[in-house]
């Protein structure tokens, strides 16, 4: 099947399919005489696996680790895979706590604005503008993400 058919079958865009190939998450397909990519059922299965891992908010690095364990002839049991999943669950728990804290802080800012003001005098905008610069944080895999460091709102709320 061609890339458009694979895309339609899996619900993954052609651009994302090509990206996964470049990242070596998806094996390179065979090429037809006209140089078109030719995908098979194994690509559908791998792409579905990747899509499901992404739905669990797994990073590409985690997906690589899982695939490496499955494809490793030295892997005797699933304990390394179980460890990867356990670490991801711990990361999700920490992330949920971070998000709950951010929600509480943003709700506190929102509650300070009880009256309707001109947009240029809105206390929400003023409070957010007073926050320290937000810098990238590290993940549970010790790599920098685009996600933001927890803003320090105490100064604003005091």
N, C-alpha and C positions, 0 to 999 in steps of 0.2 A: 504494500500500500504506500501511497505517497504521503508527504508530510501533512497536507491538508486533510486527508482522510484520517490520519492518526490524530490530528488536532480535533476534528469533529467527533471522533469516537471517544476521546478521553476528556474533552472539554478543556484542554490545555492549548494555549495559543501557539502558533508556529514559531513566534519569536522566542517564547519560553522553551520550546522543544530544542531549538538551536542553542539556546543558552545552556541548557542541561547537558547537551552534547559537548560543548566547549568546557564545561566544568567537570566533565567525565562522570557525571551521574547517570547519564544515558549512553549506552554503547553506540558507537558510530554505526549507522546502517550501511548495508551494501549499496553500491551505486549501480544504476542501470546503464545501458549503453549510451543513453542521452545525458548521463551524469546526474539524473534525478536520484534522490535518496529513496531507498526501498526498505520500508519497515515491515516487521512481521509481528506475530503474536507476543514474542518475548519483549518487544518494545512497548506494546500496550500494557503488559503486566508490570514492567519496570516503571513506566510512567505513572501508572495507577498507584504503585507503591510510593513513589516520590510525592505524588499529589496528596496521598493520605498522610505521609510523614509531615508534609508542610501544613496540613490541616491541624496536626498536633503541635504546630509551631516549632518544629524541629529545624535546626539550622542545616545548611548544606554539609557542614563538617560532621554533624551527627549522622546525617544520612549516609555520607561516605563511610563513617565508622561502621554503621550497621551493615552496609553492603560489603565492606572489607571482611567483616567477620563471617558473613554468609559464604563469601567466595574463598575464604582462607582454608587450605587443606589441613592446616594445623589445628583448626578449631574442633575440639572434641565434643563440646557441649554448648549450651546456649548461655552459660553464665556471663561471658563478656557482653553479650547482647542485653541480658538482663541488667547488667551494671550500667550500660549506656542509658537504658530506659529509666532506671532508678535515679541517675544523675539528672536526667531531663525533668523528671517529676519534681525533684528538689528545686530545680531552677524555676519551674512553673509556680511552685508554692511561694518562692521568694518574690517572683514577679507579681503574683496576685497581691501579696502584702504591699509591695511598692505602689501598685495601681490603687489599692484601697487608700493608702496614705495620700497619694496625689488627688484622689477624688475628694477626700475630706478637706484637704487644703484648698482646692479650687472651690468647693462648696462654701468654705468660710469666706473666701474672697467675694463670691457671688452674693452671699447674704449681707455683706457690708453695703451693697448697693440696693437700698430699699426704695429709693425715689427715682423717678425718671429725670435724667439729666440730658443735656446736649451731649452728643457722642464724644466731642473733644474734651469733656469734663467728667466722663464716666469713671467712677472709682475703680471699676474692674480693670479698665485699660491702664489707669495710673498704677494700680497695685502690681499688675503683671509687668509693667515697664520697669518697676523698681527692683525686680528680682535680679539676683546675680546671673551672669551669663551661664547658660546651660551648656555643658560640655558632654561629649560622648562618655558612656559608661562601659565597663567591661562585662562580658557575659560569664556564665558559669564555665565556659570553655577558655576563659582568659583572652578572648579576642575582642577588640573594640567593635561596638555596634553603632548604628545611627541612633539608637535609643538614647534618651536624655538622662542626665544625672538628676537626681532628686533636687528640685529647686528649694532654696532656703526661703521660706515664706514667713518665718518668725518675725523678721524685721518689719515686714509689711503689716502683719497682724497685731503687733504690739501697740 
